[in-house]
Amino acid sequence: MSVANGRSLLAIPGPTNIPDRVLQAMMRPAEEIYSGPMVALTDSLLADLKRVFATTARTYIYAANGHGGWEAAISNVLSRGDKVLVLASGRFAVGWGQMAAFMGADVEVLEGSWRAAIDPATVEARLRLDRDHAIKAILMVQVDTASGVANDVQAVRRAIDAAGHPALFMVDGVASLACMNFEMDAWGVDVAMSASQKGLMTPPGLAFVAANDKAHKAHAKADMKTLYWDWTARQGAEHYMKYCGTPPEHLLFALRAALDMIMEEGLPAVWKRHALLAEATHAAIGKWAEGQVVSCNIIDPAHRSPSVTPVVVNGADAGAISAYAQQICGVTLGSAIGDLAGRAFRIAHMGHVNAPMVLGTLSAIEMALQALDIPHGEGGVAAAVASLAKGAGLPSRPADKGVAETTLALATAPA
């Protein structure tokens, strides 16, 4: 018997849940693209992307997914034959490196672990060996959605500086932007990129790149450039060329609504919400892990992502858990990929997500563990509730008012 009828829950790491407000923003006629409101919209989006990236650098919008953002970043700063150092911590930095190699770069992968963050000391040691500064760019991800790791961007920047290396520092923020703190300028990132379908709560199809002056100096002599991705072509006054053609209008309308929601909540509050929901998820898995079958993939809690958590399953069928959650409960979990394929599932807690959604997801998983007779510690959902109750605290209340007045004030407060 299925109890899945009703509004299903999507707990996959992209595309994430799209807010109704964002969907409604797309339900409008197209605009004329050469002047007026569309120009103002583009200007507002480029400005707010600077706020999200925490940068004064130039920002660019592409009609593309995250892989397109990778190509945009690479093609604008590298030349064929340039050496690139990829910092592996899962699947996605390696994938970015594979794209660079396909485009003609000489790519070296600094091997890491699928269960731990990038080691800054290892990065520093490798860069010190590059006395001739053959390495022109360093690629890393802040969050790898395959492994679930959150890498320390600041620590890697310090390692680069300690080695005295001039390579461009390039960071993928696809699964971290608007999910956790990212400070491009303060952390010394030269090129950052992201995409629309995760923390930015917008349908897939938009990629973003931010590039500082150092990156634009490299751009001046890069020979991988093509017209579609080219920054110079997008810097002119002609609005049409900011997208190298017709703008993806309705995705831009959606992004405007999503950024408005993020700015209204406030970036620090967005980051805190993600952190609390991740901690609750990890608390539940910690209890289930007492059965010695399921566990968080990333061993060190300090390096677990606030946006997605892969759950490793040893001695049981990970696919059966996902199938039960979807078919019986109406909750779609993320499939594991890369080294974890077939032996894990992923829980996304990013973007347009709140406590009931995460607790509902965790409840479906706990229900699956019980129904499938998979050994697990009891009380995972209760541990998640306790974690949230402790972290979220109490709503602010007007001072010196009785219970009735306080309840009325809370009920009538603006949403």
C-alpha positions, 0 to 999 in steps of 0.5 A: 500500500502506497501513501505517496499520493499528495505533493511529492518531495524532491530531495535530489541535489539539482534541480532542486525545488522551485518556489511557486513565486519563481514559477509564477514569475515565468508566467508572463509574455516575452519582452522586447530584448534590445532596450527598456525593461530587459536591459534593466533586468540584466543590469539588476541581475549582474549587480545582485550576482556580485552580491551573492559572489561577494565580489566587485569583479565582473559577472557574466550570465550564460544560457547554459548549465554548470558544465557550460559555466565550466567551459566559459571559465576555462576558455576565457583565461587559458591557452592550448597547452597551458598546465592546469592543476585539478584538486580532486575531492570527488567527481566534479573538479575532475570533470572540470579538468577533463573538460579543460583537457578536451579543450587542449590544456595539459591537466594534472590531477592532484589526487584526493579522497572521496571521504575527506576535504582537500588537504591544503598542505598537499596543495602547497607542497605540489606548488612548491615543486613548480619552480618555473610556474608552469601551472597556470590555473588551479581548479577546485570545487567548494562543494562536491555533490558526489562525495558531499564534501565542503572544501575550505576555499580560504585554506587552499588560497593560503596554501597557494600564497604560502607557495608563492604561486601566481596561478589563477585560482578558479572555484566551482560554486555550483552546489555552494553558492547561496547555500554557504558562505562564499567570499570571492574577493576576501578569499582571493578567488580569481574566477568563480562560477555557478549555476541556477538549479541548486541554491539559487532556486531557478530552473536549470539553464543559466550559468554564472561566471565572476572574474577579477582583474587578474583573470581579465589580464589572462583573458587578453592573451587566452587562445581558447576563446570562442565568440559564445563564451567570450567575455569581451564580446559580452562587455559592450553596450549592446544588450543582445551581445550580453547573451551572444544572442537572444536572452533566455528571458523567462529564466531571467524572470525566474532568477530575478524572483529567486534573487529577490527571495534570497535578498529578502531572507538575507544571505547570512540567514540563508546560510544559517538555514542550510547549516541547521538543516544539514546538522539535523540530517547528520544527526539523524544519520548519526543515530542510524549509523549505530546499526553499522549499515548506513553512515555519512560518506564524509568522515569529518563532520566539519567537512560535510556539505551544508547542501547535500549528504551522501549516505553510504550503505554497507551490507544492504541495498541502497537502491531499495531504500530509495525505491521505498522512499519514492514509491511508498512515501513520495520522496525522491532521493538522489542517486549516488554517482561516481565511486559511490554509485550503487552503494549510497543514496544522497539527501539534498537539503539545499535551495527552497527547503525548510524543516518540514521538508527535511524532516519529512525526507528523513522520516521516509528514510527511517520508515524505509529502514524499518520496513526493509528490516535494515539494521539501524539505530532508533530515533534518527528523526527524533535526533534531527528534531532535537538538533533543529529545536536547539539550533533554531531557537524560539521566535522573537516575541513582543516584550511584556505581553501576555500569551494571547497578545503574543499569539496574536502578534505572531499570527498577524506578523508579516510573512 
